[in-house]
Amino acid sequence: MSAPKLQYKKMSLEELVVLSQQNDLKALEELIKREQKNVFAAFSYLTDKRENISDLTQEALMRVAKNISNLKNPKHFKSWLNTIITNLFYDELRKSSRKPDTVSIETNDCENSDLDILSLIPDNKCKPHEKCLSNELEKIIKESIRRLPEPFRIAIVLRELQGLSYEEIAKATHSSVGTVKSRIARARCKLQEGLKAYI
């Protein structure tokens, strides 16, 4: 017997995943509803083509619904979802016949930058007179992230926006933890340089 509708909203992500794996469609519906904004946000930082963002979001959520039973450990749902996002993004790049930019992962002076990208993303619940400035700043940050080479872009989005650990990002991007740390540090450095005029 299914739990009453209101209970689903109070459930943890892990509980929803477990019920979804047991073919509870209401739990799956709540899970998808809860994650769709995060998935859309991730793609909106990765690509600037609006129609692609919607299509990629829909495809990612469909893959979640179709393959949820294959997830061995419900605790790893976020990591698993972000692997789907990363794979779809790389598939899209391949379809566009665009090679991902090659990047050097050698260290540089900006490696120790402690810039927290999340602290730069404005809170959407701002006061009306701040709304216009916040929207403009968010747009500038998105454009700066989109200008990063693909490996940097994916690493910074998975870390700062999706909250994945270095280990989870390494797994999702088939890279070493050292490479991931280097990419994130260099992405932060590039963003800091690009946003100096605005922040």
C-alpha positions in Angstrom: 0.0 0.0 0.0 1.3 3.4 -1.0 2.0 6.1 1.6 -0.4 9.1 1.6 0.7 11.9 -0.9 1.7 14.4 1.8 4.2 11.9 3.3 6.2 11.8 0.1 7.1 15.5 0.4 8.5 14.9 3.9 10.7 11.9 2.9 14.4 12.1 2.5 16.0 11.6 -0.9 17.2 8.2 0.1 13.7 7.0 1.2 12.3 8.2 -2.2 15.0 6.4 -4.1 14.3 3.1 -2.2 10.6 3.3 -2.8 11.2 4.3 -6.5 13.2 1.1 -6.8 10.2 -0.8 -5.5 8.1 0.5 -8.3 6.3 3.2 -6.2 5.4 5.6 -8.9 4.3 8.4 -6.5 7.8 8.2 -4.8 9.4 8.4 -8.3 7.3 11.4 -9.2 8.3 13.2 -6.1 12.0 12.3 -6.6 11.9 13.7 -10.2 10.0 16.8 -9.1 12.6 17.4 -6.4 15.6 17.0 -8.6 14.5 18.6 -11.9 15.5 22.2 -10.8 19.0 20.9 -9.9 19.4 19.1 -13.2 18.1 22.1 -15.2 20.5 24.4 -13.3 23.5 22.1 -13.9 22.8 22.0 -17.7 22.2 25.8 -17.8 25.7 26.3 -16.5 27.2 23.8 -18.9 25.5 25.0 -22.2 24.1 28.3 -23.4 21.6 26.7 -25.9 18.2 27.1 -24.2 16.6 24.3 -26.3 19.4 21.9 -25.4 19.0 22.7 -21.7 15.4 21.6 -21.7 16.0 18.5 -23.8 19.0 17.4 -21.8 17.1 17.9 -18.5 14.2 15.8 -19.8 16.5 13.1 -21.1 18.4 13.0 -17.8 15.2 12.7 -15.8 13.9 10.0 -18.1 17.1 8.0 -17.6 16.7 8.3 -13.8 13.1 7.0 -14.1 14.1 4.2 -16.4 17.3 3.0 -14.6 16.6 3.8 -10.9 16.4 0.0 -10.2 20.0 -0.4 -11.4 21.4 1.9 -8.7 23.0 -0.4 -6.2 23.3 2.0 -3.2 20.6 4.6 -2.7 23.0 6.7 -0.7 25.0 7.3 -4.0 21.9 8.7 -5.8 23.4 12.2 -6.2 26.7 10.9 -7.6 24.8 8.6 -9.9 22.5 11.4 -11.2 25.5 13.6 -11.9 27.2 10.9 -13.8 24.1 10.8 -16.0 24.3 14.6 -16.4 28.0 14.5 -17.3 27.6 11.6 -19.8 24.7 13.4 -21.5 26.7 16.6 -21.7 29.6 14.8 -23.3 27.2 13.0 -25.7 25.8 16.4 -26.7 29.3 17.7 -27.4 30.1 14.7 -29.6 26.8 15.1 -31.5 27.8 18.7 -32.2 31.0 17.4 -33.7 32.8 19.6 -31.2 35.9 18.3 -29.5 36.2 19.1 -25.8 39.0 21.7 -25.3 42.3 20.2 -24.2 43.6 21.7 -21.0 46.9 21.6 -19.1 46.6 20.5 -15.5 49.9 21.9 -14.4 49.8 24.0 -11.3 49.9 27.7 -11.3 49.8 30.6 -8.8 46.0 30.5 -8.5 45.9 27.0 -7.2 45.3 28.1 -3.7 42.5 30.4 -4.5 39.7 30.0 -1.9 37.0 31.5 -4.0 33.7 29.9 -3.3 31.6 30.1 -6.5 28.4 29.4 -4.6 28.9 32.6 -2.6 28.9 34.5 -5.9 25.6 33.0 -7.1 22.9 35.4 -5.9 20.0 34.3 -3.7 16.8 34.4 -5.8 14.8 35.4 -2.7 16.2 38.9 -2.8 14.2 42.1 -2.2 12.5 43.5 -5.3 15.0 46.5 -5.7 17.9 44.0 -5.7 16.2 41.6 -8.1 17.5 43.3 -11.3 21.1 43.4 -10.0 21.0 39.8 -8.9 19.6 38.5 -12.2 22.3 40.5 -14.0 25.1 39.1 -11.8 23.8 35.5 -12.1 23.8 36.0 -15.9 27.4 37.2 -15.8 28.5 34.2 -13.6 26.7 31.8 -15.9 28.4 33.2 -19.0 31.8 33.1 -17.2 31.3 29.5 -16.3 30.2 28.6 -19.8 33.4 30.2 -21.3 35.6 27.8 -19.3 37.0 24.7 -21.2 34.6 21.8 -20.8 36.6 19.8 -18.3 36.9 22.8 -16.0 33.3 23.7 -16.5 32.0 20.2 -15.6 34.3 20.0 -12.5 33.3 23.4 -11.1 29.5 22.8 -11.7 29.6 19.3 -10.1 31.6 20.7 -7.1 30.0 24.1 -6.5 26.5 23.7 -7.8 25.8 20.0 -7.2 27.9 19.6 -4.1 29.8 16.5 -5.1 33.0 15.4 -3.4 36.3 15.3 -5.4 36.1 11.5 -5.4 32.5 11.5 -6.8 33.6 14.0 -9.5 36.6 11.9 -10.4 34.3 8.9 -10.8 31.7 10.8 -12.9 34.4 12.3 -15.2 36.7 9.2 -15.4 39.6 11.3 -14.0 41.9 11.1 -11.0 41.2 13.0 -7.8 44.4 15.1 -8.4 43.2 16.1 -11.9 39.8 17.1 -10.5 41.3 19.2 -7.8 43.6 20.9 -10.3 40.7 21.6 -12.7 38.6 23.1 -9.9 41.4 25.3 -8.6 42.2 26.5 -12.1 38.5 27.1 -12.9 38.1 29.2 -9.7 41.2 31.2 -10.7 39.8 31.8 -14.2 36.4 32.8 -12.8 38.0 35.1 -10.2 39.9 36.9 -13.0 36.9 37.1 -15.3 34.6 38.4 -12.5 37.0 41.0 -11.0 35.2 43.8 -12.7 31.8 42.8 -11.3 32.5 41.6 -7.8 
